């Protein structure tokens, strides 16, 4: 299958939804390692960006997004609309990141 189109909007310019396939999601639960926590604590002393945690957060978000797209493609979707993220600390140092949206099949509108 071709790549899946994604958007936080509920429409895709130039396309119309022909079939709605339901909610799709990707979920990652991650913890910080003791080394990452110590490194981040040291970075707070210096100030500025905490790059160790930024990298961990970005990898976690990307993983949840990729899982959501895979879920959509398994359902036969070629697009996901209304994408959103949610994060919850499930226990100290352990965070769940959820990426979800609506899997749809779209077709290009005729060019005028």
N, CA, C and O of each residue as an XYZ file, in Angstrom:
448
protein
N       0.851     -1.186      0.000
C       0.000      0.000      0.000
C       0.889      1.240      0.000
O       1.983      1.237      0.565
N       0.405      2.283     -0.635
C       1.110      3.559     -0.611
C       1.118      4.102      0.806
O       0.440      3.579      1.690
N       1.893      5.155      1.011
C       1.927      5.749      2.340
C       0.547      6.259      2.741
O      -0.278      6.600      1.894
N       0.321      6.303      4.024
C      -0.955      6.734      4.579
C      -0.899      8.245      4.822
O       0.052      8.742      5.425
N      -1.908      8.970      4.356
C      -1.981     10.411      4.606
C      -2.518     10.629      6.018
O      -3.406      9.905      6.469
N      -1.983     11.616      6.701
C      -2.399     11.881      8.075
C      -2.601     13.373      8.292
O      -1.940     14.206      7.672
N      -3.539     13.693      9.193
C      -3.781     15.093      9.525
C      -4.468     15.198     10.880
O      -5.162     14.280     11.317
N      -4.262     16.317     11.522
C      -4.997     16.612     12.757
C      -6.373     17.182     12.447
O      -7.233     17.255     13.325
N      -6.581     17.585     11.197
C      -7.884     18.105     10.761
C      -8.845     16.943     10.530
O      -8.455     15.777     10.591
N     -10.092     17.275     10.267
C     -11.087     16.246      9.992
C     -11.424     16.151      8.507
O     -12.358     15.455      8.108
N     -10.651     16.860      7.705
C     -10.775     16.789      6.251
C      -9.379     16.829      5.654
O      -8.427     17.268      6.300
N      -9.268     16.368      4.423
C      -8.023     16.469      3.659
C      -8.338     17.264      2.398
O      -9.176     16.851      1.597
N      -7.677     18.392      2.220
C      -7.923     19.212      1.033
C      -7.699     18.390     -0.231
O      -6.683     17.711     -0.377
N      -8.659     18.464     -1.133
C      -8.552     17.769     -2.405
C      -9.040     16.323     -2.371
O      -8.947     15.614     -3.373
N      -9.556     15.885     -1.230
C     -10.025     14.509     -1.084
C     -11.381     14.497     -0.396
O     -11.755     15.441      0.300
N     -12.106     13.410     -0.607
C     -13.339     13.225      0.141
C     -13.304     11.843      0.788
O     -12.756     10.891      0.232
N     -13.897     11.759      1.964
C     -13.959     10.492      2.685
C     -15.035      9.642      2.040
O     -16.179     10.075      1.901
N     -14.668      8.426      1.643
C     -15.644      7.514      1.043
C     -16.031      6.390      2.006
O     -17.057      5.735      1.826
N     -15.200      6.173      3.029
C     -15.516      5.140      4.009
C     -14.777      5.430      5.300
O     -13.586      5.744      5.296
N     -15.497      5.320      6.400
C     -14.896      5.487      7.720
C     -14.682      4.102      8.312
O     -15.600      3.283      8.343
N     -13.459      3.843      8.784
C     -13.082      2.515      9.258
C     -12.919      2.432     10.768
O     -12.591      1.370     11.298
N     -13.143      3.529     11.462
C     -13.112      3.507     12.924
C     -11.851      4.096     13.526
O     -10.936      4.538     12.831
N     -11.848      4.081     14.837
C     -10.733      4.640     15.612
C      -9.536      3.694     15.521
O      -9.671      2.475     15.625
N      -8.373      4.290     15.325
C      -7.113      3.540     15.340
C      -6.194      4.191     16.355
O      -6.297      5.386     16.632
N      -5.288      3.384     16.910
C      -4.417      3.928     17.948
C      -3.069      3.230     17.937
O      -2.904      2.119     17.434
N      -2.122      3.938     18.517
C      -0.808      3.390     18.797
C      -0.475      3.794     20.220
O      -0.690      4.944     20.604
N       0.042      2.874     20.998
C       0.338      3.168     22.397
C       1.736      2.655     22.738
O       2.109      1.536     22.388
N       2.489      3.495     23.422
C       3.823      3.143     23.894
C       3.862      3.468     25.387
O       3.396      4.525     25.811
N       4.413      2.561     26.170
C       4.634      2.818     27.595
C       6.133      2.746     27.801
O       6.755      1.716     27.541
N       6.711      3.841     28.267
C       8.164      3.941     28.410
C       8.551      4.374     29.809
O       7.810      5.076     30.497
N       9.723      3.938     30.204
C      10.297      4.415     31.461
C      11.659      5.013     31.162
O      12.299      4.690     30.162
N      12.077      5.882     32.044
C      13.424      6.444     31.932
C      14.383      5.494     32.623
O      14.069      4.923     33.667
N      15.554      5.333     32.029
C      16.581      4.526     32.693
C      17.212      5.358     33.800
O      17.107      6.585     33.799
N      17.846      4.712     34.713
C      18.536      5.423     35.800
C      19.611      6.338     35.225
O      19.842      7.432     35.739
N      20.268      5.886     34.155
C      21.313      6.705     33.532
C      20.708      7.932     32.847
O      21.258      9.030     32.927
N      19.572      7.736     32.174
C      18.896      8.858     31.540
C      18.400      9.857     32.562
O      18.477     11.065     32.342
N      17.890      9.361     33.678
C      17.411     10.256     34.739
C      18.563     11.047     35.343
O      18.433     12.243     35.604
N      19.691     10.375     35.565
C      20.850     11.078     36.127
C      21.387     12.106     35.138
O      21.741     13.221     35.522
N      21.446     11.723     33.854
C      21.926     12.651     32.827
C      21.020     13.864     32.717
O      21.498     14.990     32.580
N      19.706     13.638     32.778
C      18.747     14.744     32.704
C      18.894     15.646     33.924
O      18.818     16.869     33.806
N      19.104     15.046     35.099
C      19.292     15.841     36.319
C      20.528     16.721     36.186
O      20.519     17.872     36.622
N      21.584     16.193     35.592
C      22.797     16.993     35.386
C      22.533     18.129     34.400
O      23.046     19.234     34.575
N      21.735     17.862     33.363
C      21.426     18.911     32.395
C      20.601     20.026     33.025
O      20.695     21.173     32.589
N      19.798     19.723     34.036
C      19.001     20.767     34.684
C      19.885     21.728     35.466
O      19.532     22.892     35.651
N      21.016     21.248     35.919
C      21.946     22.110     36.663
C      22.490     23.200     35.744
O      22.612     24.358     36.144
N      22.813     22.821     34.515
C      23.370     23.758     33.538
C      22.281     24.671     32.988
O      22.543     25.827     32.656
N      21.074     24.156     32.892
C      19.956     24.927     32.331
C      19.817     24.686     30.843
O      20.675     24.066     30.215
N      18.743     25.174     30.299
C      18.488     25.010     28.872
C      17.706     23.753     28.573
O      17.056     23.184     29.449
N      17.776     23.324     27.317
C      17.037     22.141     26.875
C      17.563     20.886     27.566
O      18.770     20.717     27.742
N      16.659     20.030     27.944
C      17.020     18.723     28.519
C      16.962     17.732     27.353
O      15.956     17.051     27.156
N      18.037     17.663     26.595
C      18.031     16.919     25.339
C      17.810     15.426     25.532
O      17.216     14.782     24.668
N      18.270     14.862     26.635
C      18.056     13.434     26.864
C      16.568     13.111     26.936
O      16.118     12.120     26.360
N      15.809     13.939     27.636
C      14.375     13.699     27.756
C      13.642     14.092     26.477
O      12.656     13.452     26.109
N      14.115     15.142     25.794
C      13.498     15.525     24.523
C      13.604     14.385     23.524
O      12.633     14.073     22.834
N      14.768     13.764     23.438
C      14.957     12.643     22.512
C      14.058     11.468     22.887
O      13.453     10.850     22.011
N      13.965     11.156     24.170
C      13.108     10.066     24.624
C      11.651     10.347     24.278
O      10.943      9.464     23.795
N      11.206     11.568     24.521
C       9.815     11.942     24.217
C       9.541     11.861     22.725
O       8.499     11.351     22.314
N      10.454     12.353     21.915
C      10.246     12.330     20.463
C      10.204     10.903     19.935
O       9.360     10.583     19.099
N      11.092     10.047     20.403
C      11.083      8.650     19.962
C       9.793      7.958     20.384
O       9.251      7.143     19.639
N       9.306      8.279     21.569
C       8.070      7.676     22.063
C       6.883      8.134     21.231
O       6.058      7.314     20.829
N       6.784      9.443     20.964
C       5.696      9.965     20.128
C       5.738      9.347     18.726
O       4.708      8.942     18.187
N       6.930      9.281     18.148
C       7.078      8.722     16.797
C       6.673      7.249     16.772
O       6.041      6.794     15.818
N       7.030      6.514     17.803
C       6.656      5.104     17.878
C       5.155      4.922     17.964
O       4.598      4.053     17.293
N       4.489      5.731     18.782
C       3.035      5.652     18.911
C       2.366      6.026     17.588
O       1.391      5.393     17.182
N       2.884      7.044     16.925
C       2.348      7.478     15.619
C       2.478      6.354     14.589
O       1.519      6.043     13.882
N       3.657      5.752     14.508
C       3.887      4.669     13.549
C       2.957      3.486     13.809
O       2.443      2.883     12.867
N       2.738      3.153     15.078
C       1.822      2.062     15.419
C       0.395      2.395     14.977
O      -0.324      1.529     14.480
N      -0.011      3.660     15.162
C      -1.349      4.077     14.755
C      -1.513      3.945     13.237
O      -2.529      3.437     12.763
N      -0.514      4.400     12.481
C      -0.576      4.308     11.023
C      -0.632      2.844     10.592
O      -1.398      2.497      9.694
N       0.163      1.985     11.217
C       0.124      0.551     10.901
C      -1.269     -0.016     11.174
O      -1.791     -0.792     10.374
N      -1.865      0.367     12.290
C      -3.205     -0.095     12.650
C      -4.200      0.339     11.571
O      -5.054     -0.446     11.159
N      -4.088      1.585     11.117
C      -4.986      2.099     10.080
C      -4.816      1.328      8.773
O      -5.804      0.972      8.132
N      -3.593      1.073      8.383
C      -3.331      0.367      7.128
C      -3.823     -1.078      7.202
O      -4.285     -1.626      6.201
N      -3.729     -1.697      8.381
C      -4.265     -3.052      8.566
C      -5.773     -3.079      8.327
O      -6.317     -4.088      7.879
N      -6.441     -1.972      8.625
C      -7.893     -1.881      8.417
C      -8.261     -1.494      6.992
O      -9.442     -1.447      6.650
N      -7.266     -1.219      6.162
C      -7.526     -0.865      4.777
C      -7.624      0.626      4.522
O      -8.066      1.041      3.450
N      -7.220      1.437      5.486
C      -7.285      2.897      5.341
C      -6.135      3.401      4.474
O      -5.066      2.793      4.408
N      -6.384      4.528      3.813
C      -5.291      5.212      3.126
C      -5.076      6.603      3.718
O      -4.293      7.399      3.200
N      -5.799      6.885      4.829
C      -5.630      8.167      5.524
C      -6.118      8.027      6.969
O      -6.940      7.169      7.293
N      -5.584      8.898      7.816
C      -6.052      9.004      9.199
C      -6.312     10.478      9.464
O      -5.434     11.317      9.264
N      -7.524     10.789      9.915
C      -7.900     12.170     10.190
C      -8.148     12.350     11.687
O      -8.356     11.379     12.415
N      -8.121     13.602     12.130
C      -8.406     13.915     13.526
C      -7.383     13.357     14.492
O      -7.737     12.956     15.601
N      -6.124     13.324     14.096
C      -5.078     12.735     14.941
C      -4.831     13.595     16.181
O      -4.825     14.825     16.123
N      -4.629     12.912     17.291
C      -4.337     13.587     18.554
C      -3.416     12.695     19.379
O      -3.302     11.494     19.134
N      -2.768     13.308     20.358
C      -1.903     12.588     21.296
C      -2.427     12.781     22.712
O      -3.069     13.784     23.024
N      -2.143     11.810     23.550
C      -2.443     11.911     24.970
C      -1.290     11.244     25.707
O      -0.718     10.269     25.220
N      -0.955     11.759     26.864
C       0.109     11.160     27.675
C      -0.348     11.113     29.123
O      -0.974     12.042     29.632
N      -0.018     10.010     29.767
C      -0.380      9.815     31.163
C       0.784      9.174     31.893
O       1.390      8.228     31.389
N       1.096      9.672     33.055
C       2.103      9.019     33.882
C       1.401      7.903     34.642
O       0.596      8.166     35.535
N       1.706      6.655     34.287
C       1.020      5.517     34.895
C       1.620      5.121     36.230
O       0.948      4.514     37.063
N       2.873      5.459     36.434
C       3.545      5.333     37.728
C       4.787      6.208     37.655
O       5.171      6.646     36.570
N       5.403      6.462     38.764
C       6.537      7.383     38.767
C       7.613      6.917     37.795
O       8.140      5.809     37.901
N       7.923      7.798     36.843
C       8.962      7.505     35.863
C       8.503      6.659     34.683
O       9.306      6.328     33.811
N       7.208      6.302     34.644
C       6.675      5.482     33.552
C       5.515      6.242     32.908
O       4.538      6.583     33.574
N       5.635      6.501     31.613
C       4.642      7.301     30.908
C       4.065      6.526     29.734
O       4.780      5.843     29.001
N       2.759      6.652     29.578
C       2.054      6.087     28.436
C       1.825      7.221     27.447
O       1.371      8.299     27.831
N       2.134      6.987     26.186
C       1.821      7.947     25.131
C       0.906      7.250     24.137
O       1.222      6.181     23.616
N      -0.227      7.875     23.889
C      -1.246      7.341     22.999
C      -1.402      8.294     21.824
O      -1.526      9.504     22.008
N      -1.395      7.746     20.629
C      -1.675      8.514     19.416
C      -2.902      7.866     18.786
O      -2.928      6.653     18.580
N      -3.919      8.670     18.479
C      -5.148      8.089     17.947
C      -5.780      9.016     16.917
O      -5.510     10.216     16.872
N      -6.628      8.416     16.096
C      -7.332      9.165     15.071
C      -8.392      8.279     14.444
O      -8.654      7.175     14.920
N      -9.000      8.769     13.373
C     -10.027      8.021     12.661
C      -9.459      7.547     11.332
O      -9.020      8.344     10.503
N      -9.479      6.219     11.147
C      -9.013      5.630      9.892
C     -10.104      5.803      8.843
O     -11.274      5.512      9.090
N      -9.704      6.281      7.673
C     -10.662      6.498      6.594
C     -10.066      6.067      5.259
O      -8.853      5.949      5.089
N     -10.970      5.843      4.335
C     -10.563      5.655      2.946
C     -10.999      6.936      2.228
O     -12.154      7.353      2.322
N     -10.058      7.545      1.515
C     -10.367      8.781      0.793
C     -10.091      8.588     -0.684
O      -9.333      7.705     -1.086
N     -10.722      9.432     -1.483
C     -10.440      9.474     -2.910
C     -10.286     10.930     -3.328
O     -10.913     11.828     -2.766
N      -9.448     11.136     -4.313
C      -9.190     12.483     -4.806
C     -10.454     13.055     -5.444
O     -11.185     12.356     -6.146
N     -10.693     14.336     -5.186
C     -11.800     15.042     -5.834
C     -11.414     15.322     -7.280
O     -10.235     15.519     -7.575
N     -12.393     15.344     -8.191
C     -12.059     15.673     -9.581
C     -11.503     17.080     -9.683
O     -11.962     17.998     -9.003
N     -10.517     17.235    -10.534
C      -9.931     18.570    -10.736
C     -10.848     19.383    -11.632
O     -11.349     18.909    -12.652
N     -11.047     20.620    -11.215
C     -11.964     21.500    -11.946
C     -11.181     22.407    -12.859
O     -11.768     23.227    -13.565
